Amino acid sequence: MSKRPLTRQQRSADRAKRKARYGKHWEEVRHQVYQRDGNRCRACGRTYGQVKKLNAHHVLLLRVSQTNDTRNLITLCDECHRIVENKALSMLKRGAHRSEVVRMTYRWLSEQRQERFKLLEEELNGKQSLPSNTEPNS
């Protein structure tokens, strides 16, 4: 079952809700974060063209931090955002301190980056180990 497109009134109402929750400068701040992060998910490295949507994620969740400071924001794709958000919410529900949530987020990002670099390294090593008389397919 596909979703029906939003009407102009629904889109306008969504913008108003977002503005009330995130503040009147949210769009500007969000784009600053995307630009700082190279329009790339900080976890998996995918860009806007590779994913449907990028998110400006509050490392320390907005409901806790109450700020849109760019130092508390990172760019994540939908998939990575969902993972980090769920982990953070479950930690807070269990009574974790907000500093633990921040540590978890940066630890997870670091693990994702290491995994990505390992895959790139393996890919590069695979290309370098081709026999000299074999041409790679173009």
Secondary structure, DSSP 8 states (H G I E B T S, - for coil): -------HHHHHHHHHHHHHHH-TTHHHHHHHHHHHTTTB-TTT--BTTTSS-EEEEESS-HHHH----GGGEEEEEHHHHHHHHHHHHHHHHTT--HHHHHHHHHHHHHHHHHHHHHHHHHHHHHHHTS-TT-----
